[in-house]
Amino acid sequence: MLSLEIRPASAADLPAITDIYAEAVRFGTATFELIPPDLAEMTRRFRTLTDGGFPYLAAVLGGRVTGYAYAGPYRPRPAYRFTVENSVYLATAIHRRGIGRQLLERLIADCETRGFRQMIAVIGDSANAASIGVHTACGFQMIGTHPSVGLKFGRWLDTVMMQRRLGEGATTVPPAT
């Protein structure tokens, strides 16, 4: 059995991450992006997040990056600075092995350590039962569905919104920052 390592992603992981995401863009509905970004764009996105203090993780199985997860700003206005939006992507060959859940659990823990208070999941396609299930298993609650907001593969797609408290959530006000 191959051992799984979940660790902070590095620039060396970005070619594999770019390939994983390109497959999701070309064949899936988890993302509403229509053209896969190239390595330069994925590198720019990675640096923006990591330079901004957000966690970006890689799942390594048998020495190969097979999945990744990151958190980024939910919205740009300062009042949202304690709320993050998560993303989790896996290579198709490793779906349904619990790796997505392990990535999400580690991402939640890393976000709590960094002082974030809420995590939002914007799940592409209300038929994406696997992602909805993983988020539910990790303590997210359904907060709504935006029906028919994306058009991909010739059909209208919903987005499902889920939310999870991080750490103390909204029970206290964080220290001034």
FENDAMO-V767546 format. One line per field, one symbol per residue. ss: DSSP state (2 for helix, 1 for strand, 0 for the rest). phi: phi as a letter, one per 40 degrees, with the letter a starting at -180 (. if undefined). burial: + if it has 24 or more other ideal C-beta (glycine too) atoms within 12 Angstrom, else -. A space follows every 10 residues. Layout:
ss=???
phi=???
burial=???
This chain:
ss=0001111100 2222222222 2222222000 0000000022 2222222222 2000011111 1001111111 1110000222 0011111111 0222000022 2222222222 2220000111 1111000022 2222222000 1111111111 1100111111 1111100022 2000000
phi=.cccbbadcb dcccdccccc cdccccbbbc bccbbccccc cccccdcdcc ccgccabbbb bfgbcbaaaa baccaccdcc cbbbbbabbb cdcbcgbgcd cccccccdcc ccccgcbabb bbccgccccc ccccccccgc bcbibccfcb bafgacbcbb bbabcbfcfc cbccddb
burial=---+-+-++- --++-+++++ +++++--+++ ++-------- -++-++--++ ---+++++++ +---++++++ ++++------ -+++++++++ +--++---++ ++++++++++ ++-+-+++++ ++++++-+-+ ++-++--+-+ ---------+ -+----++++ ++++++---- -------
